[in-house]
Structure formats: C-alpha cells, structure tokens
Amino acid sequence: MNAKPLLEDLRLFCVVVRNRSFAASARELGVSKAVVSKRMALLEAALATKLLHRTTRSVSSTAQGSLVHAWAQRILDDVEQMAEALSQERAAPSGLLRLCSSSGFGRNRLAPALSELARRFPALEIQVELLDRPVDLVGEGFQLDIRVGQVREGNVIKRRIARNRRVLCASPAYLERFGTPRSLDELKAHRCIPIRERDQDFGRWELEGPEGLAVAKVSGPLSANNGEMVREWAIDGHGIILRSTWDVGREIDAGLLVQVLPEYFQPADVWAVHPSRLSASARVKVCVEFLEDWFAQAGLSERA
C-alpha cells in the first residue's frame, strides 16, 4: 500500500460499484466523469491493487475490489455512526438516508409519510427508489427497505410497522359473467390476474384459510408486474385479483370490487428491513419509528 486511502475516495468507490458506471456516479454526485476516473485511479494507487474492470458500457469490481467494497462500507458506516453519537443525532437526525420500496406502496402510501418526515426533520436528506424486484440492501447501498409481504433473508433486521393482508376480489360485472367461486379449487377455472411482486411466486397464491395454509395455482390471459394496473384490470371486469386491503379497500367499499372467498387471505404486513450492521443508525431508527406511528394514525394498519 503506497498511501492511506482517503475516506471520500472510499465513499466515491461505493457509489461507483452501486451504479456500475463512472458517468452515472458523476451525475449523482454533481461532478465530472474525469474527476470520478481520477479519484478511482488515485484510490487504486493508494491500495496498490486494481479495483475495477472498465469497459465502454459498464464498470464492475475485481475480486480485490469486492473485498475493498465490503470493508469500505463497514468503515463508512462506522464513521457515520460515530458522527451521529457525537452530534446527538437521535434528537435531530441528519445526513443521507437511502431507502427503497415497491412502486405502488411507495407512491400511494409511503410518499406522503416521507413528505411529513422531511418536514419534521429538515436536516435529513432522503433518497427513495421504487423497485418491484428483490433488493440487495448492502450491495445496492440502501439503508432501509419498506417492504410489503414476506421477508425471506436471514441476515437482516426486520420490524413490522403496519399490519396488512391481501384479499381476493373481482368486479360485479366479472362475477355476473363468470360466476362466483365457492372454493379455492374453483379458482383454476377462473380468469385470475397474477402479479409479479417481490414476495410472490408467479401464478401461485398462498392463502390462510379455515384449515390453515392453502395453495391455489392460478392463471389468466392478463398479468403484470404493477399492482395499480392489475387493480384497474379487475375493476374493468377482466378477472380475480389478490391485492392488499390498503390497495383495494376503497374500491370494495364503493362496490367497484367485491371480495370473494372472504374466509381466505394472505398475510402481507409492512416491514422495515435494514442490514444488521445499521441497527444503531439514528436516521434509520427515527424513520422506522416515525413510519410505524404514521401508519397507525392514518388507519392503514389493521389490528392484530
């Protein structure tokens, strides 16, 4: 090692690894691509090792780069937590909070909550990405994932911030035309509208019912990876959907949708998920506690 790496260069390196692009990293940070390239060259010189594979289209980590990336994230997290402790951020959190969520829940439920969070804690810099796919929190640089449904990873911290369930429903026009299913087995003969979501096996609905867990394999001429589109299709009479109560509750109350097989539901609680090494972060803690209180006061959390 020729010299000690600069903390800012390690931070820039993590941004480059996340974006897999010098140009995208430069745009995010508001600097030139030449500056990013120069700082990465200086970091490689300081560490005396090649960190990045560069092509005309993308940038990727070398084996040594992946090792440095893991250490850099730990170092940066420790520095941020030290700063939080010294400045008593638990009372007034500040700094960058990168979080993600699914598109439908993010736009319709999370956005207004984060608007109030930003108003209440103006020193926070909140960056949100809406992603309808599995997320690697550490690898993609997220401190928090607000997730609807199951949490399958074992190496994360999770906290339920709202109770929720998914229910089966269809429009009155669809039920008049095709009939109302009387059992899960009858769903096979119906036009269902599956959705590709983070915690969902496509075309396979796991439901809690009178006799415990049951599985329904469903299909239909329409499918999507967007919940709002699926809901509109159901309202238009195209089939049966499985959607969260927060997503279809108003339509059911208005008679645009009718719940079918009401004895069956799918647990779909809202979770705050974050890497275990960030469990002491004041920003994460304040955000999670705020969202839990927000959803409760907004009536978006079902009672246990």
Buried (B, 14 or more C-beta within 10 A) or exposed (E): EEEEBEEEBBBBBBBBBBBBBBEBBBBBBEEEBEBBBEBBEBBBEBBEBEBBEEEEEEBEBBEBBBEBBEEBBEBBBEEBBEEBEEBEBEEEBBBEBBBBBBBBBBEEBBEEBBEEBBEEBEEBEBEBBBBBEEBEBBEBBBBBBBBBBBBEBEEBBBBBBBBBBBBBBBBEEBBEEBEBBEEBEBBEEBBBBBBBBBBBEEBEBBBBEEEEEBEBEBBBEBBBBBBBBBBEBBBEBBBBBBBBBBBBBEBBEEEBBBBBBEEBBBEBBBBBBBBEBBEEBBBBBBBBEBBBEBBEEEEBBEEE
